[in-house]
Each structure stands twice: as structure tokens, then as C-alpha cells.
Amino acid sequence: MSAQSEGGEAPGADASPQSPGAGPASEVGDADMASTPNAAAPVIAIDGPTASGKGSVAHRVAAALGWHYLDSGALYRLVALMTLRDRLLGEDEAALASLAVRLPAVFLGGRIRLDGEDVTDAIRAEDIGNEASRIAVMAPVRQALVERQRSFRQAPGLVAEGRDMGTVIFPDARLKVFLTASAEARAARRYKQLKDKGISANLADLLRDLRLRDRRDATRTVAPLVPAKDALTIDSTGSDVGQTLERVLQAWRDEKRKQA
Ligand code: C5P
């Protein structure tokens, strides 16, 4: 995904830009529509709440392993962007689902184009994140995005990050990580990132919005944000990205050893 992320969800600025499915190993998934998934390709699922740092970590794990990378939140953000641009669509779940299923998005070279327009940066805005969380409670919208997400599963492997990667989209993932951090730590990270980008922000507002989004994501009836039963939970409150990355890579090495 773009290095210019909202909060800690997408790769940091030192990471090369990635897009959903545009992994470091090849251009698989760069196409605008789904290709046939490779069920034999291993998946590492990294789920967690807003600004938990899962984007940065997932991206680095993919780079370290030479695997593909899926930022599933970008798909919800794209639908959200279209919704905000066409208010008539806003509450019509069926219309939104049909839009999601034929989302005119192309992921190429770390950039995202929607109907030909480069929206890589636009979808990172706070209001798009909040709108994405609102439409993500709609079952038909979630269903419409399932196959598209699965199509990113290609050899040699996929690192997929989001809210329901380990529970719904890739229940057979070889490794499932639930990455979390305290709300205060996440809000502070987001605050710093916005400041670093020269965007004015209010810490109290960020914390309030983040808690609201957490609650909505965790309490929705379809695919709520919960750790998969077999997930390894990592609390990154006191750690930096490098330390968390090492814990995930170690968990993957342990997993491979178990299977050997
Ligand atoms: O991860 P990101 O903040 O970009 O996601 C934006 C919103 O999309 C989340 O707040 C969440 O509501 C929704 N989402 C989801 N399931 C996913 C990824 C994102 O519901 N797998």
C-alpha cells in the first residue's frame, strides 16, 4: 500500500510502496479483477484494531519473505470513497454491494487507481477510514469483497492484513497473528504520524474516533474484529515495529519447524 497511510495501518515511509496483492515477489494481484486463487500458497494472516501497526508489520513480513501483500482495508476504503462521492448510494446496501463486487480499481506499482483516477492518498484520510468502518458492518458489502480478497492468494505466499483475515477470509492460514496495542498508544502513534506529515490533529479527537471505530468493528454481527481461536496475540504497546516484526518472523519460523 501507499507509504502515506492514515495512522499506523499501512507501511512506513521507509518501506517500498505496495498495493493489495502487489507483493514483492511478482506483480500477481496487480490486475483489476480477481484471478484464480492458489489454495496451496501459504497465508500469514495479521488482524488487529485500527492503528495497531499491523500494516507496517504485515508489509515488512511480506518483504522479508518475498511474498505478496494484501491490505484488505484498502478495499473497504475504496468503497467508502465512492460512497462519500455519491451520497445517494450511502444507505443502499444492495447498491453498495454491487459496486463493491465490480469495484473499478486497479492496483499497480504501489498506486491505486479508481476509474482511472489515482486515489492512493485520498483513501488514507480520516473521514474515509470512518466511512469504511461504517459500511464494513453491511453483510452484503463484506460478502461482495470475499472472492476478491481470496484472489490475492498466490505463490509463493500471501501476507494478508485486516480485521477478519484469520477468522473469515483465510481460515486455513498457516499463521494467524492478532496484533493489538492500548488505545492510548495507538492514538499517540497516529497523532505523531499526522504531525510528521504536517497535518494538524487533536489527540483527544483521535482517541475518541479510534475507540468508536474499535467498538463498531468489534461489535458488528458479521465478521467482528476478534482474534481467531488459533491466533497468536501480540501486544505492541511497548514495542517498535522492528521488535514486533521479529516476533512474527520467529512465530513463522516456529510454525515451519513444526510442519517439517
Ligand atoms: O485497516 P483500515 O483502517 O484501512 O480499514 C478501514 C476500515 O475498514 C476498518 O475500520 C474496518 O471497519 C474495515 N475493515 C474491515 N475488514 C477488513 C479490513 C478493514 O471491516 N478486513
Boltz pocket constraint, residues with backbone or C-beta under 6 A from the ligand:
constraints:
  - pocket:
      binder: B
      contacts: [[A, 9], [A, 50], [A, 51], [A, 72], [A, 73], [A, 74], [A, 76], [A, 77], [A, 128], [A, 129], [A, 132], [A, 133], [A, 134], [A, 136], [A, 161], [A, 162], [A, 163], [A, 164], [A, 165], [A, 213], [A, 217], [A, 223]]
      max_distance: 6.0
